[in-house]
Amino acid sequence: MNDGSLKTLFHPFEAGLLDSPGLNEHVLFINAQPDFRLPEGFPSTITLQQDFRPTFRALEATPHTVRPQPDGEGYGLVLVLAGRHRGQNELWIAEALKRARIGARIVVAGGKTDGAASLRKRMASLYPVDDHASKNHGVVFWLTKTDGDAPAHAIEALESANPPLILDGGYLTVPGVFSQEHADAGSTLLVANLPSSLKGRVADFGAGWGYLSVSLAGLSSEIAAIDLFEASFTACIAAKANMSNLAANIDCRVHWYDLLKEPVERRFDAIIMNPPFHQGRAAEPSIGEGMIRAASAALKPGGKLFMVANRSLQYEPLLQAGFARSGETVRDERFKVLWAVR
């Protein structure tokens, strides 16, 4: 989403295109972001939903109620801040229709470069859209939850168009998670080059929907347990299902976690990871750097780190500084597999 999407979302209320909900109304804000400002005529506290752990923790510092998934019913206003993933946006709107009471308004906004105009047209083909406006390089549109069958039909259409996927190998993925339609090429390269001698308690940092951990569980009978750390709540749910269905033979724990801000208390014999290096469109190698520091702190003396990274990212100096030994196992045209010993 662009930086103006929050302003776009509240534009109809500030411009007088929509009435504010009132001080006593129940309001749900799906995909809430920090630093939003409620216009006049809104209640002082509302319910916020945020899946991404770092943003969730930032929102916890506000006076509002924060949830990782939409919950509750009977809301008189539901706000939806659309992102870049079409399927996830459509499921958020389906959730808004479920949670709103009859007669409630649902207001959706997003950046033009993130496909908000297409999202509006898509919704208009499924359900009556009351009106729309453009502001701050974004699009905002709104609809009213009516009585009758129309909301249920729209929810069914949105959910049936964006079902969970079952990939080769039986992996479950859902819209909005990283690499939903197939295992990431970097992860497959890492799996192909993990040593079969791994043992003890192992952690998967940035576990996603669990591909690395499921693969790790079948690598060695001497692995006693696997802890999965992931910032996306939705990905955690998928990872837990995949570990239960595909790696039931091993003790595992899935942690919804911000590895850059929340210290890991347990110590591990080995850590594997494919750290993200993008937040939105911007490359942010600092994410991977922070995860390397977290791995160094979470490993036992002599513990081993195995990671995959884009070839252009220069993590080697940090590995040399934070570990006793480090090196490279293999690289292809896009990725490299690195190792380090604490």
N, C-alpha and C positions, 0 to 999 in steps of 0.2 A: 504494500500500500504506500501511497505517497504521503509526505509529511502533512499535507493539507486535508487528508481524509477525515480526521477528527472534526475539523472545522466544517467540512462539507456535511457531515452527519447532523450537526446541530444547526446548520444554516436555516432549514425550514422554520424552526422555532424562533430563531433570532430575527428572521426577516418577516415574521407574521404570516407565513404560508400555512403554518399549523399552530394550533393552540397548544400551550404547554399542558402537561398531564395533570397538574394540580399537586399540592403539597402532600396529599394523603394517598396518592396513587402508588401502586406497586409497579416498579419499573425494572426490567431486565436488560442488561447490556451484554450482548454476546461478542466475544473477541475484544473485550475492553482493553484499552491501552493507558499507560500512565499519563498524567498531565492533562487529562480531559477536564473541561470546565462545564458544569451543568448550567444551562440558561436559567433565567428567572422563571418561577412557576414550576420548578421541579422539586421533588422531595429532597430533603437534605442527605438522605442515604438511599442507595439503590442496590440491587444485586448485580454483581459483575461475574462474568464467566471468562476464564482465561486458561488455556491448555498448556502454555509454555511456562515452565517453572520460573525462570528469571523474571518474566513479566508478572506472573502470579505473585511472586514475593514482593515485587515493587508495589503492586496494588494492595497488598496486605497492610501497607503503611497508611492507607487511606481509611476513612471512617466507614467505608462501604463493606458489605458482605461479599466475599470472593469465593467462587466455586471453580473447580477444574472442568466441570461439564455443566451444561444447562440443566437446571432442575426447578421444581415447583410448577405451579399452574396458576391461572387466574390473573396474570399480569395485564395491566391496563395499557402498557406501552412496552414494546420490545424493540431495542435498538440493535442493529447488526452492522458491524464494521467489517466489510468484505476484505479479503486478502487476495493473493495471486492465484490460489488453487480453485478452479471452477467447481469441482465436485464438493470440496469442503464448504464453499460459499452456499451451494444449493442445499446441503445438509443443514447448515446453520439456519437458513430460511425455513426449512421444514421444522426445525426445533422451535423457531419463533412462532410458527403457526400452531404448534402443539401447546406451547406454554401460554399463549395469549388467550384471554377470555373473549367471548362474543362481543363484538363492538370495539375491540381494542385496535390500536394502530400499530403497525409494524413498519419501521423506518430502516432502510438499507442504504449504505453509502460506501463508495470505494473510489479508487483512482481510475481515471480514464485509461492510463497505460496498463492497469491491472485487469481491464476487461469489464469495468462496471457498467458501461453502456450495453454491452452484450448480455450481461446478467439481467439488466432491466428488461430487455426484449425477450429474453428467455422466460422470465417470470410472467410477462404480459401474455405469453402464449399459453400459460397454465392457469392464470388467476388474474382477476381484474386488478390492475394497478391504478390507484387513484390519480396520481400525478407524479411529476419529477421535476428536478431542477439541476442546473450545473453551477458549480462554484469551486474555486481553488483547485482547478485542474481535475475535478472529480465530478461524479454523478451521484445524486441522492434521489431515491424514489420511495414511495410509501403506498401501503395498501391497508385495508381494514378487514379484520376477521369477521366474516359473516356467519349467520346461522345456516343450516342446511348441509349439503354434501360437498360443496365446493372446496372448503379447506381440506377435508379428508382426501379428496381426489388429488389436490395439489401436493399434499404430503406424500401420498403414495407414488406419484409421478417423480417427485424429486428423489425419494429414497430408492426407487427401483432403477433410476438412471445412474445411481452412484452406490452400488452395492459393495460389500467387502469382496476382495479378490482372493482366490486360492491359486497360488503360483505353483510351478513345478516343484515337487518335493513336499507339497502340502502346506506351504507357508501361507498364513493368513495376513493380508494387508488391508488397509482401509484408506479412503481418500484423505489427502492432506499429509500423510506421512512421507518421509523422504524415500525416494526410489520405490514408489508403490507398486509398479508393474513388473519389477525384476530386481534381483540382487544387484547392488552397485558393483561396477567393474573393479573398483579398488578393493572392495571387501572380498570378492572372489579371488583376487590376486593374493591378498593376505592369507586367506584360508588355505590356498594351494601351497603356501610357504611357511606355515606354522610347523614347528617341530613336534613330532609325535611323543616326545619325552616330557611334555608338560605334565605337572602333577600338583596336588595340593588344592588350595583355594585360589580360584582365578576370578578376575573381574573383567567385565566388558564395559569400557567407558564410551558413552554415546551409543548405546546398544541398538537404537532404532527399533524395528519390529522383530529383532532377535536372530537375524541370519547368522551372524558371527557366533553367537552363543550356542545355537543349535548345532552348528558345524563343529564347534569346539567340544561339545558334549560327546560327539562320536569319535573324537580324535584319539583319546587315551583313556583307558580304564582307571588310571591313577589320578584323574582329576576328581577331587572329592566334592567340590561345590563350585557354583558359578553365581556371582552377583552381577546383575545387570543395572547400570546407571544410565538414565535417559531423561532428557528435559521435557519431552512431549508426553503429556498424560495419555493421549490417544495411542501413541506408539507403545507406551508401557502396557496398555491393555492388550494390544496385539502381541507383544513380546511374551507376556505371561501366558496367553493362549498357545502360542507356538512352542514355548518351552514345555507346557503341560502336555501338548499333543504329540510333539516330535522328540522330546528329550526327557520323558517322564522318569528315566532311570537315574537322573542326577538331581541332587539337592540344588535348588536355585531360589534366588530372591530377586525381585524386580523393585528398583528404587526410583521413584520420581524425584529427580535431583538436579540441582544446579552445581555442577562440578567446579565452576569458576568461583563460586561464593560460599558453598556449603562444604566444610571439611569432611573428608571421609574418615570415619573412626576406625574401621577394620583395616587390618594389614593383610596383604595378599602375596602369594608366591609368584604370581604372574598377572600381567594386565595386557589385554589386547584392545586396540581401538582404531577406528577410522574416523578421526575428528572432522567435524564440519569446518569448512573454511569460507563459508558465505553466510551472511545474515541479510536476508533480502537479496538485492542485486549486488551489493558491495562485498568485495573480498575482504575478509577479516582474519588474517593469519593469527591474530592475537588469541582467537578462540582455541586453536590447536596448541598454541604456546601455553595457554593457561591449563589445558588438559594435560600437557606433558608435565608441568609443575605439580599438578594434582596427583599424577601417576607416580612421580618420584616420591612424594610424601606418603603415598598409600602402599608402597612396596616394602616388603621386609628386606633387610640387608641380604644382598645376593639375589633378590627378586628380579624378574625379567620383564621388560616391556617390549611388545611387538606391535608395530603400528604401520599403517599405509598412509601415504600422503601424495598429493599432486607433485609431480617432478619439480615444478617451479618454486615450491615452498621450501625455504631454507631453515629447516628445523635442526639440522645437524649441530650447529654451534650450541644450541640450548641443550641438546642431548649430551654433548661433550662436557658441558659445564655442570649438569645436574646428576650425572651418572658416572660410575667408575669406568665403564667401558661402553662403547657404542659402535655401530657400523651399519652397513647396508647389506641386505640379503639379495635383492634382485630389483630390477626395474624393467618396465616396458615403455611403450611410446607415451604413456600418460601418467603412470604412477610408479612409486618406489616403495619397497618394504624396508623399514628400518627396525633395528633392534637396539636395546640398551640394557645394561645390568647395573642394578643399584649398588 
